[in-house]
Every structure is written in structure tokens, then in C-alpha cells.
């Protein structure tokens, strides 16, 4: 059996002092995405006559992959934009990292943060577990989309 997945090449770390601030470490993913346009477009065109609406949510790297959706009358595309944790101005000194780790590990403030993180973890686990709020919402969303697809046929 052959795999239908594209293997990503190893990522290169960008040079921290490069003149052009292009995220070169994303280049392999971008190159791989160029081969996805047709495999994505074909099922969209096939699904279009059978569905009332096709909603495509993608990130900025996949914009070129889903560009054919513009030619499908009942297709909508939405791009989500992730944020980066750091910019090149936000270089963190090792002393700041050391202090943050110390605060987290050996202070009352750190005890409170760990306690709150554990509470949040437990809440999230309950939410995504079978019967949890997130699980029920996802099931409801899938059921609604499925009904719309079947009702349109």
C-alpha cells in the first residue's frame, strides 16, 4: 500500500542575522504546498454541485492551495492568522529565562501558576472528553454540516 501523504523535508533553521527576514525555515512547507492545489481543487469541484455551501478554513501558507475556491459559486474561504510568539526585537536574554524559571519553580507565585495550570488542564480534559462541552459542540457542528449536505441533495 502506498502512502498518500507528502513527506516534509527537514527544516533549516533561519540565520538570525540574515539581511532579508524571510522565514526560510517555512520554505520546504511552502514548496510542498504547491503540489496540493490540484488534489484539493478536484474534490471541491466534485462536491460543489452536491452541497449548498462549501466552507474552507486555511492558514496563510495554504492560500495558494485553495485559490480555485474563488471559481466555485457556493464556496467561501476564510484565512486564520496565527501569531508569532517572538519577533527579532524580542530576543530574550538567558538571565531573563533563568529568572522566569526560578519564579515558576521556587516561589509562591509559581505555586499559584502551576495550580491554575492544573485546574485549566482538568477543565480542558473534561471539555474534550466524550460528553464534554467541546465534544458536544463539535458533534453538533458536524451533525449540522452533514444535515445541510444531505438536505441539499
C-alpha positions as CSV (number, residue, x, y, z in Angstrom):
1,X,0.0,0.0,0.0
2,X,1.4,3.4,-0.9
3,X,1.1,6.4,1.3
4,X,-0.8,9.4,0.0
5,X,1.0,11.8,2.4
6,X,3.7,14.2,1.3
7,X,6.8,13.9,3.4
8,X,8.1,17.2,4.6
9,X,11.9,17.7,4.0
10,X,14.0,18.5,7.1
11,X,13.6,22.1,8.2
12,X,16.5,24.5,8.1
13,X,17.0,27.0,10.9
14,X,16.9,30.6,9.6
15,X,20.1,32.6,10.0
16,X,19.5,35.0,13.0
17,X,21.4,37.9,11.3
18,X,20.1,37.5,7.8
19,X,19.6,40.7,5.8
20,X,16.2,39.6,4.5
21,X,13.9,38.5,7.3
22,X,12.1,35.8,5.3
23,X,11.1,32.7,7.3
24,X,13.4,30.4,5.3
25,X,12.5,27.5,7.7
26,X,9.0,27.6,6.1
27,X,10.3,27.2,2.6
28,X,10.1,23.4,2.4
29,X,6.5,23.5,3.6
30,X,5.7,26.2,1.0
31,X,7.4,24.2,-1.7
32,X,5.4,21.1,-0.8
33,X,2.1,23.0,-0.8
34,X,2.5,23.9,-4.5
35,X,1.7,20.3,-5.3
36,X,-1.5,20.3,-3.3
37,X,-3.6,22.7,-5.5
38,X,-5.0,20.1,-7.9
39,X,-5.6,17.4,-5.3
40,X,-7.6,20.0,-3.3
41,X,-9.4,21.6,-6.2
42,X,-10.7,18.3,-7.7
43,X,-12.8,17.3,-4.7
44,X,-14.1,20.8,-4.2
45,X,-15.4,20.9,-7.8
46,X,-16.9,17.5,-7.3
47,X,-18.6,18.4,-4.0
48,X,-19.8,21.8,-5.2
49,X,-23.0,20.6,-7.1
50,X,-23.9,18.4,-4.1
51,X,-23.6,21.0,-1.3
52,X,-25.4,24.2,-0.5
53,X,-22.2,25.7,0.7
54,X,-18.5,24.8,1.0
55,X,-16.6,26.5,3.7
56,X,-12.8,26.3,3.6
57,X,-10.7,27.5,6.5
58,X,-7.0,27.7,5.9
59,X,-3.8,29.4,7.1
60,X,-1.8,31.9,5.1
61,X,0.6,29.2,3.7
62,X,-2.4,27.4,2.1
63,X,-3.9,30.4,0.3
64,X,-2.4,29.4,-3.0
65,X,-3.6,25.8,-2.5
66,X,-7.3,26.9,-2.1
67,X,-7.3,29.6,-4.7
68,X,-9.6,27.7,-7.0
69,X,-12.4,28.1,-4.5
70,X,-12.8,31.6,-5.9
71,X,-14.3,30.0,-9.1
72,X,-16.8,27.9,-7.1
73,X,-20.0,29.9,-6.6
74,X,-21.0,28.2,-3.4
75,X,-17.5,28.2,-1.8
76,X,-16.3,30.5,0.9
77,X,-12.7,30.7,2.2
78,X,-11.6,32.0,5.5
79,X,-7.9,32.5,6.4
80,X,-6.9,32.3,10.0
81,X,-3.8,34.2,11.0
82,X,-1.5,32.7,13.6
83,X,0.6,35.0,15.7
84,X,4.3,34.5,16.4
85,X,5.5,34.4,20.0
86,X,8.6,36.4,19.3
87,X,9.9,38.8,16.7
88,X,13.6,39.6,16.1
89,X,13.3,42.5,18.5
90,X,12.2,40.1,21.3
91,X,15.5,38.3,21.8
92,X,15.4,37.0,25.3
93,X,18.5,37.1,27.4
94,X,19.4,33.9,29.3
95,X,19.2,35.8,32.6
96,X,15.5,36.6,31.9
97,X,14.9,32.9,31.2
98,X,16.7,31.9,34.4
99,X,14.6,34.3,36.4
100,X,11.3,33.2,34.8
101,X,12.2,29.5,35.6
102,X,13.1,30.4,39.1
103,X,9.8,32.2,39.7
104,X,7.9,29.3,38.3
105,X,9.7,26.6,40.2
106,X,10.5,28.1,43.6
107,X,8.1,30.8,44.5
108,X,4.5,31.2,45.8
109,X,3.7,32.9,42.5
110,X,5.0,29.8,40.7
111,X,2.9,27.5,43.0
112,X,-0.2,29.5,42.1
113,X,0.6,29.4,38.4
114,X,1.1,25.6,38.5
115,X,-2.1,25.1,40.5
116,X,-4.1,27.2,38.0
117,X,-2.5,25.4,35.0
118,X,-3.5,22.1,36.6
119,X,-7.1,23.4,37.1
120,X,-7.2,24.5,33.5
121,X,-5.8,21.2,32.3
122,X,-8.6,19.3,34.2
123,X,-11.3,21.6,32.8
124,X,-10.0,21.1,29.2
125,X,-9.8,17.4,29.6
126,X,-13.4,17.3,30.8
127,X,-14.5,19.6,28.0
128,X,-12.9,17.5,25.2
129,X,-13.9,14.1,26.8
130,X,-16.9,12.3,25.5
131,X,-20.0,14.2,26.7
132,X,-17.9,17.3,27.5
133,X,-18.9,20.8,26.2
134,X,-16.3,21.0,23.4
135,X,-17.0,17.4,22.4
136,X,-20.8,18.0,22.2
137,X,-20.3,21.3,20.3
138,X,-18.1,19.6,17.7
139,X,-20.6,16.7,17.3
140,X,-23.4,19.3,16.9
141,X,-21.4,21.2,14.3
142,X,-20.6,18.0,12.3
143,X,-24.3,16.9,12.5
144,X,-25.4,20.3,11.3
145,X,-23.0,20.3,8.3
146,X,-24.0,16.7,7.5
147,X,-27.7,17.6,7.5
148,X,-27.0,20.6,5.2
149,X,-25.1,18.4,2.8
150,X,-27.8,15.7,2.8
151,X,-30.7,18.3,2.6
152,X,-29.1,19.9,-0.5
153,X,-29.1,16.5,-2.4
